[in-house]
Amino acid sequence: MKIAIIGATGLVGREMLKVLEERKIDFSVFLPVASGRSAGKHLQFNDHHYTVIGIQEALEARPEIAVFSAGAATSLKWAPEFAGRGTVVIDNSSAWRMDPDVPLIVPEVNAGILNHDHRIIANPNCSTIQLVMVLAPLHKVYGIKRVVVSTYQSVTGSGAKAIRQLENERKGISGNRTFPHVIDLNLIPEAGGLAEDGYTTEEIKLVNETRKILNDEHIKLTATAVRVPVYGGHSEAVNIEFEKDFKLKEIRDLLSHQPGIVVEDDLAGHRYPMPLNSRGLDDVFTGRIRRDFSVASGLNLWIVADNLRKGAATNAIQIAEYMIHQKIVS
Ligand code: A2P
């Protein structure tokens, strides 16, 4: 088994290396890939030193699995080249997510749809992954009519330059800005690029990707995505209207029995999920679970996960793990 990480020197790529190491994924050849700027550099992984190679060299090595986290342009161009040579591509960019022939996978929710014909598999957007982890089990039992979500997204979701902007601002150093405004001691109600009708791309991704993963075009969903000056993870305030009524205890029990979900729900004890506490962890945390008294069968809850882990690297490596275990790739 040869495995390539395309974008191994990036923020998500480096997290992928950690996840591969932690989960003890079995492979014989590891191919760390980055742009021409980094080719030839050394990288430590699994107690070995590896030399970073270019993408053409990785293509010629014909890995069984290539996990891409090098931006949409690189994925658009190179994923079909790898797939054409028989490599299974797991792509963390937005390039292929809404392609009808490409499965969009959160393993706990819909890995069952994967088969031997799939050569490009898309990893969803970070905010979508943590949202559908919680929505999927609830949708099965109570039927979701409508969701209103507001996100509080960590600066780590905008890459290394965004972290540098926040750190520079904290130290009073002027430098290049990733965000259009100061992010320290502020929040910016603009995450992602411009989309239609006054929305941002992050907001539209939440709508479209959630429907695709839950395989239900009828779910109504609307989102406001906000960038906040925190590390550690993305948070989401979520309001859900169900078809069927529920008991709060049933909801807590259902969620606490889901793999990958941790319920932290004790307001009096000041226990609820927070981004700093999710940092470096693979679970999706939920709490502040309470009835919305303004509608019939309405629920409010709060969801937090590390966007670089379950929101990106962990989910992608879990897809690879699933495909290896199911012998879809070998
Ligand atoms: P490099 O470090 O050489 O720029 P981030 O999202 O944190 O900016 O990381 C992007 C990752 O994608 C980096 O590892 C970057 O390499 C890599 N990358 C960017 N463009 C290419 C490309 N054309 N081919 C391979 N890797 C690329």
Residues whose N, C-alpha, C, O or C-beta is under 5 A from the ligand:
A	BS01	A2P	G7 A8 T9 G10 L11 V12 G13 V33 A34 S35 R37 S38 I55 S69 A70 T74 G159 A160
